[in-house]
């Protein structure tokens, strides 16, 4: 899952060197935190949060297929 999120974020941002994606297991949910450069936050979130919602939807679909739960957080 981490590889998928990394690939998607890399395609969206201009400053690929500032990408920092971490994964932490909390109870039965894997929390994936996305950090990008300040100028690229809007590109990852998208207008009205549509890109962020799409990333979360993909994570949910992969989770259903693999029997896991994922939570995507975007930090600035």
C-alpha positions in Angstrom: 0.0 0.0 0.0 2.8 2.4 0.8 4.3 1.9 -2.7 0.9 2.8 -4.3 0.5 6.0 -2.2 4.1 7.0 -2.9 3.6 6.5 -6.7 0.5 8.6 -6.7 2.0 11.4 -4.7 5.1 11.4 -6.8 3.0 12.0 -9.9 1.2 14.9 -8.4 4.0 17.0 -6.8 6.8 19.2 -8.3 9.4 18.7 -5.5 9.8 14.9 -5.3 12.7 15.2 -2.9 10.4 16.7 -0.2 8.1 13.7 -0.1 8.0 11.9 3.2 5.5 9.1 3.5 5.4 7.0 6.7 3.3 4.1 7.9 2.4 3.3 11.5 0.3 0.4 12.8 -2.4 1.6 15.3 -4.7 -1.2 16.6 -6.1 -2.8 13.5 -5.5 0.2 11.2 -2.4 1.1 9.2 -2.1 4.9 9.3 -0.2 6.3 6.3 1.0 9.9 6.7 1.9 12.0 3.7 4.2 15.0 4.0 5.1 17.1 1.0 6.6 20.6 0.4 4.4 23.5 1.4 3.9 24.5 -2.3 2.7 21.0 -3.2 0.1 20.4 -0.4 -2.7 21.9 -2.6 -1.9 19.5 -5.4 -2.2 16.5 -3.1 -5.4 17.6 -1.5 -7.0 18.9 -4.8 -9.9 21.2 -5.3 -12.5 20.6 -2.5 -10.4 17.7 -1.4 -11.2 15.5 -4.3 -7.7 14.1 -4.9 -7.3 13.3 -1.2 -10.7 11.6 -1.2 -9.6 9.6 -4.3 -6.4 8.4 -2.6 -8.5 7.4 0.5 -11.0 5.5 -1.8 -8.1 3.6 -3.4 -6.7 2.8 0.0 -10.1 1.5 1.1 -10.5 -0.7 -2.0 -7.0 -2.2 -1.5 -7.8 -2.8 2.1 -11.0 -4.6 1.4 -9.1 -6.8 -1.1 -6.3 -7.5 1.4 -8.5 -7.7 4.5 -6.8 -4.7 6.1 -7.8 -1.2 7.1 -5.8 1.9 6.0 -6.1 5.5 7.0 -4.5 8.3 4.9 -3.5 11.5 6.6 -2.0 14.6 4.9 0.1 16.8 7.0 1.4 20.3 6.2 
